[in-house]
């Protein structure tokens, strides 16, 4: 590694690299510490700079003369210590690991201080800058790891900071940990950014302006939000945009942000290849103030897509059909819902491409193909634009869906191998257990233990124990990614947006009815836990006045949970909102209860019975 000669500029790839080099050089006072925050950069000539700073320990003045060997980071570019990708000549792998550790531990300390609260405008840019630099330093260290080596060799840990860290934390210098470093830093950055933006309802540009640099979203869209017609059109579009690393593999989560009168759908996640955070914004093409509808369709009316042209839609449909056929061959029951969704989107894609045919035309005209990808697909598969081929593709897709539904009935519940259940709150988790009694009929389950394990980085809770009546061993498994429960914990089941994935609409109506009946029992003077049914299991120990209020309030909010299954613009609950035997039984016995008007009337009637809280 190169060392500076007094009075001679040190060759550096970037000013940021010069700063990190200075952070590892001890002051005359003998303390090797990061420079103080009063860093001053003075340009001495073309590509030549003086970095002036003071010692954090003794406050004595220090400086470092540097000359750039590469062009600097430009506005709009993702941060990097080097634009060329060539390895550092002044900081070895051990030194870069020390830089990574310094930024990462500072970031984790800040996150611990937040104690679950989102960062504000002051802390968010500091946290983001630190994690961006931690990820970049991790990549610098990894680039210096010799091929085939299981750990950094001695010659790559020559700096004092690196040697000290290796003595203290040798595992940081192993290949396994070093390879995970960039992704781990970006995962933390993703979580911090999501918390910040969701808490304020703001675009990423706000944080970028505070930071003074671009966040590492890869090729994210930073201009106007995309116009989409449905959620699924937006979801599939996000998978067509390549990350900076070249991959388009990304799994996103959805949230809505109200910005300047527009309700934007934000899809946010991490690139599965390189770990970079990815962010996409979409607005409703039909109504910018409304959410994107969740219908399993590319579009809901005659409006043409602004994201895909007809050739792209036909290409998507053909690709999704291939995936569906592979899933049918591999696991038709375990992937039943996913297969049905794919085939529904296949049919919708072929239908929309077919509708682009002018009356009497035998082929979709070239002027309808406005997207370069669609034009390329048309050149490679010209038959996909022909009326005859599209008619055949539509018919085949419909036949495939009909055959699948006839051969494989809807599964009662996901297979055990499908993974843990995903409740939205702790109280919903308790309700699910209460709704699933033992085979002998005993509803009460008091597990001997709750084991929390980590599976694929996700915390999983396993409740195990014998049935109190027959002794059968029972187990429930839940993902612990629950949202924070709201303050009115006796009145609501989960957050205001998404429908339950573990309790269907019919079960929510049953719960509402049970709680209403329990409230009537209590109003007549009965407070026996057995008479209170499900609520007696969930709210045991509550004071009588609190219990009565909770029974009535939760009865009303359970109807709200059923209403969440309604699709925008639809007046009846869809068939897929009923996947349990209990839910389908209620649907078949009382279909008149399942309209929007009937549910809203029931909800309002039950809300009116909730007494005002005392005080």
N, C-alpha and C positions, 0 to 999 in steps of 0.2 A: 504494500500500500504506500502511496506517495505521501510524504510529509512536507509541510511548507518550510521554505527557507525564509528567515526574517527579512522583510522588505521586498520579497518576491511574491507576485500573485500566485495563488494556488489554482491550478486548472480544475474547474468543476463543471459538471454537466448542467447544473441549474443553481440558481441562488438558494433554492430550498436545500439542495444537497450540501452547499457550503454552510448553511445554518446548522444542519445535522452534524456535520463534521466539527463545527465550533462547539456544539453542545457536549461533545465528548472530550474536549481538551481542557485540562485543569488550569485554573487561574493561578497566578503567583501565590495566592493565599493557600494553595494546595487542595482546594475543593473542586472536584470534577463534577460540574453541575450544568444543567441547561442554562443558557444565557437568560438574563432578565427580559421582561416583555418590552423594554424600550429599544428594540432593534431599529437601527437607522441604516438605510441603504443609500449610499452616495455613488453616483456614476462618475467614474474618473476618466473614462474614455470609451470608445466603442467596445462593448463587451467586457469592460473592466470596472469593478465595483469595490467599494469599501463597506464591509459589514461592521458597524459600530454597535456595541452593546456594553452592558455593565454586568459584573459578577453578581449573581443572586445572593452570595454569601457575604462578601465584603463591600459590594457596590463599587469596586474599583473599575475604571474604564478599560475596555478591551476592544480589539479590532482584528479583522481578518481581511486581507486583500485577496480577491478572487478574479479569475478571468473565465468567461463562459466558453466552453468548447462545443456547445450545442445551442440551438435557438431556445428561447425561454417558452414557458407555457403561455399561450395566447388566450384572450377572452373567448369563452365558449368552448374551450377544450377541457376534457377531464384532467384532473390533477395527475401529474407524474413527476418523479424525480429525474426522468430522462425521456426526451422525446424520441430518441433513436432506439431505445431498448438495449443499448450496449451496457455491459456490467460496469459498476463503479470501480474506479482506480484509487480512490482515497478512503473508502469505507469497506471493510471486509464483511463477510456474512455474519460474523459474530457481532460486529458493530450495528449492522442493520437489525439484527434480532433485538439488540438493546434498545434501538430507536422504537421498534414495534412495541416492545414491552413497556416503554415509558408512556407512549401515547395510549396504549390499550388500558393499562392500569389506571391512568388518570381518568379515562372515559368511564371505566367501571365504577370508580369511586364516585363520580358525578351521578351515574345512574342509581347507585345505592342511596345517595343522598335524596334523590327524587322520591324514593320509597313508593314507586308505582304511579306517581303523578307525571303528567307529560311535561317535557321541558318547555320553557317560555322563550320569548324572543332574545333573551340575554344568553341563556345556557344552550339553546338549540344550535346556534351557529358554532359555538366553541366545541360542543360535543361532536357535531358533524365534521368539522375540520380535523379534529383529533382522530376520529375513526377513519376518515379518508386517508390521512397520512399513515395511520397504523396499517391499513390494507396495502398501501403503496410500499411501505418499508418491508412488509412481509413478502411481497413479490420480489423486491430487490434481494432479500436474503435467499429466497428460494432459487433465484437465478444463479446464485453462486454455489449452490449445493452440487458437488460432483455427481455425475451420472452413476447410478448403481450404489452410491454410498448410503448407508443407513443412518448416518449422523454427520455433522460437520467435522471435517478433519482439523487437526491442530493448526495448520497453516491458515485456515479461514477464521480463526478466533485469536487474532493477534492484538486487537485493541484491548485496553484495560477495562473498558466498560463491558465488552463482550466476555472477557475472561471472568470478571466478577459475577456476571449473570449466570454463566455456565456453571460456576462453582455452586451457586445458590439454587438454580433451576435447570439441571442438566437435561430434563425432558424436553425443554424448549428447543433444543438443538438436534432433535431426532427428525428423520425424514417424515414420519407420520404426523408429528405436530406441525412441522414447517409447511407441509402440503395443505393442512387444514387452515393455516393462518389467514390467508386472504379472504376465504369464504367466511370464516368466523367473524372477522372484523366487519365485513359487509352485511352479515346477518344482523349484527348489533346495530349497524347504521340503519338498516331497513326498519327495525323495530322502533328506534328512536325517532326517525323521520315520520313514520306512520302515526305515532302517538302525538307528535307535535302538530302535524297537519290536520289530523282528525279533531284535535281539541280546539283548534282555531278555525277550522273550515277554510283552509287557505291552499293556494297552489304552491308547488315546489319553488317557483320563482321568488317567492317571498323569502324563503330561507336562503336561496342563492344570493339574493341581494344583500342580506345580512352578512353572509359569509364572504362575499366579494369574489366568488368563484362558482363554477358549475358543479353540481352534484353528479356523482358517477352513475348515471342512469343508462349508460350505453347510448343507444340511438333513440332515446325516449322522445316523445313529441313535446316540444316546449312552446309551440305557438298556440293557435286557437284550438279548442277541443274538437275532436272528431264528431261529426254528425252520425248518429246511429239510429236504427229504427227499433231494435230490440236488444235486450241484454245479451242474447246469444250471438247476435251479429257482432257486438262489441267484443265479446269474449274470444270468438274465433279470430277476429281481426288482430287482437293483441298477440296472437300466436303466429302472425305472419311477419311481424316486425323484428328484424334481426337485432341482437345485442351487438355491442362493439366487438365482442369476441367472435361474432359470426353465427352464434346459436340463436334459435328462436324458441327454445324449450323454456317455458316459464309457466308456473302455476300462480295465479293471482287471487287475492281476496277482494271483495267488493265493499265499497262504502260510498255514501252520497255526501257531497259537499255543496252547500248553497252559497254561491258566489255571484254577487251583482245580479241577483234576480234569476240566475240560472241554477237549476239543480243538476250538478254534474255527477256522473258516475265515475268513480275513481277505481281503477284496477291496479293493484299494487302487489309486487312480489319480488322474488330474486331469480336471476338467471340460473337455471339448473346446471349450466356448464361452468360458469366462472364466478357465480355468486353476486354479481353486480345487482344492485337494486334496479327494478324496472317499474315505470309508472306510466299509466295511460289515462287520459281523460276523455269522456264521451258525454255528449248532450243528446237529449231526445229530439230527433229531427222533427217530429210532429208538434211537440210542445216543450220548449226549453225549460219551462218551470216544472215539468213532471219527471218522475223517475222513468228509467227505461223499462218497458214491460218485460215480464219474464216468460212470455209465451214461447213455446218451442217452435220458433219460426225465424226466418231471416228478416221478414217484413210483414206488416199486418194489413196493409192497404195498397193502393196503386202507386204509392211513392217509390221511386227507384232508389236503389242503394247508392250511397255516395262513397262506400268503402270497397265494393266489389262490382265488377261488371259481369254480364251474363256468362262469359266463358269461365271466369273465376268461380262463379257459383256452381256451374256444372262440374268444374274440376274438383271443388270442395266436396260436392255430393258424391262423386265417384270415389274419392279418397276415403271419405267417411264410410261408404258402403263396404270398401275393402276391410277397414278396421272392424266394422260390425260383423262381417262374415268370419273374420279370424276369431273374434270373441265368442261367436256362437259355437264355433268348432272347439274352442278351448274350455269355456266355462259358461254355458248359457244360463244356468240358474244363478250362479254367484254374481254374474254381471248383467242380470236381467234388466234392471232400470237403465243402466248405461247403454245397453244394446238398443232398447226401445227409443231412447233419446236420439242416438245416432241415426237410426232408421227414419225417425220423424224428420230430422234435419236433412237427411238425404232426399226424401220425397219433396220437402219444401224447396230445396235447392234446384232440383230438376224442374219442378213446377215453375219456379220463377224464371229460370233460363228459357223454358218453353214459352212463357208469356212474352218474352222479348221478341218472338217471331212476329214480323208484320203479317197482317191478314193475307193469306194466299201465298206467302213466301215459303220457299223450301229450305231457307237457311237464315240464320241470324246475320244481319248485315254487318260489314266491317266497321261502319261508323258507330255501332253500339258498343264496340270494344274500346273503351277509353283508357283502360289501365294497361301499362306495359306488361304486367304479368299475364293478364288476360290475352293480350296480343300474342305473347310467346306461347301460351297454352294452345291458342287457336292454330298457330303455325305447326305445332307439334302433333296436335290431335284435331285436324280439321273436321273429322266426322262428328265431333261432339257438338257442332253448331248446326247440324242438319236436323230438319223436322223429324224424319224417320227415326234417327238414332235417339233423339230426345223422347219421342213417344215410346220407343222400346225401353229406354232407361226408366222412365216414370212407371211403366207397367211392371217391369221387373222389380223395382224397389217396393211397390205396393204389395206385390205377391210375396216378396221376402218377408215383409213385416207381418202380413196375414198368416203366413206359415209359421213364423216364429211365435206369434201370440197363441196360435192353435196348439203347437207342440209343447210349449213351455209356459205353464200358468204362472201368474205373478207370485213370487215367493212371499210367504207370510212375514218373514223377518230376514235380514241379511244373515248369510252364513257366518259361523264363528270365525272363519278365516278372513272375513271382510274387515276386521279391525274393531277397535273399541267404539262404543257409542259416543256421540258428541252432544252432550247437553249444553244448553246456553247459560245455565246457572246452577248453583248448588241445589236450589230448591226444586228445579226441574229434575235433577238427578234423583232426589229423594222421591219425587212423585212417580218417576218411572219405576223405581223399585216397588212402590206401593201398588202400582197398577199391574204388577206381575207376581201373583201369589205362587206359592209352591204347588207342585203337582197334586199334593194332597188337599189343596184348597186353603191352606194357612196363609193369610195375607201378611202377617208380621214377620219381618226378617231383621234380626239383630246380629250382624256379622261378628265373628270372633276377632277379625283383624281387617285392616285396610292397608294394603301394601302399595306403595307408590314406586313405580319403576320407570325407567326411561327407555322408550322404544323408538328408534329412528329420531332421536333428539327430542321427542315429545313425551311429557310426563303422563303416565297412565296410572289410574287408581283401580285396584282390584279388591272388591269386597268379597270376602270368603267367610263361610260359616255354615253350621247345620241348621236345618229347619227346626224350630222349637217344638213343632207338633210331631213330625214323623222321623226326624233325624237325618233326612236326605241332605247331602252336601249341596250348597248353592253358591253361585258366584256371579257377580256383575262386574263388568269391565268398562271404564269410562275414560275418555280423554279429558285431561284437566286443563283445557283451553277455554274455560268458562269466562264469560264477561263478568265484570264487577257487578254485584247485585245492587240495585238502586236502594236509596234510603228507606222507601216505603216497602220494606221486605215482606210485610204481611199482605200487600195489595197487588203485587205484580210478580209475574213468573220469570220474565227475562226482559231484554232490551226492547225498544219500540219497533224494530224493523223485521228481521227475518222470522219466518215460520219455523216451528220445531222440526227437527229431523228424526226425533225418537218417539214422539207422541202425536198421533194423527188427529185430524179434525173431529172425527166422531168421538174419540176418547176425550178430547177437551170439552165437548158438550156433556158427555157423561160426568166428567169431573165437576162441571158447573152445576149440573142437576144434583149431584151428591152433596156438594157444599151447601147448596140452597136448602136441601132437605135437612142437613145437619144443623143449619142455623135455626130452622123451625123447631127442631127437637130442643135446642138450647133455649129458645125463646119460651118454650113451655115449661122450662125448669129442668130439663134433662141435660146433664153435663157428663154422662158416662162416656168414656173414650170409645167403647165398642159401638155405642149408638151414633157417635160422630163419624163413623166410617173412616174414609181415607184421611180426612183432616185430623182425626184423632191420632193417627200415626205421625203425621207431619208436624203438627203444632202442639204436641203434648207438652204440658208445663206452662202454657201461656195463661195469663190472668183471664178470668171469665169475660170482663168487658173487652179486653183485647182480642180474645178468641172469637167472640160474636162479631166484632167489627171485621176481623180477618176472614171469617167464613163468608160474609156477605161481599166483601171487597174482592176476594179471590174468585168467588162465583162469577162476578161480573167480568173480571179480567180473563177468566178462562174462555168466555165467549169471544173476547178480543183475540185470543190465541187462535180460535177457529177461523175468525175473520181474516187472519193473516194469510190463509191459504187461498183466498180469492185472488184471481188474476185481475189486473187493471182492465176496466171496461166490461167485465163479466159479472153476471148476476147470480150465478150458482157456483157452488164449490166444485172443482174438477174431480174426476174420478180418482186421480192419483193422490188426492188428499186423504184417501181412506185405504190404508194398507194392512190394517189389523182386522181380525175377525170381529171384535167388538165394534170397531168403527164402521165396518161395512154393514153390520146388523142394524145399527142405529140409522144408517143411510137408507137401508131398504125398508125399515119400519116407519120412519118419519121423514120422508124426503122433503115435505113442505117446510121443515125447519131449516133447510140448508140453503135458502136463498139469501141474497144480501139483505133484502128488506127485513126478512124474518129474523135474521141474526142480529142486525142492528137494533131492531125493536126489542129483542130479548135482552141484549146487552144494556140498553137504556133503561129498561124496566128493572133490571137487577141492580144497576147503579143507583137508581132512585131509592132503593131500600137500604143503602149503606148509610148508617148514621154518621153525622159529623163527628170528628174526633173530639174528645173532651178537651176543654181549655182553649 
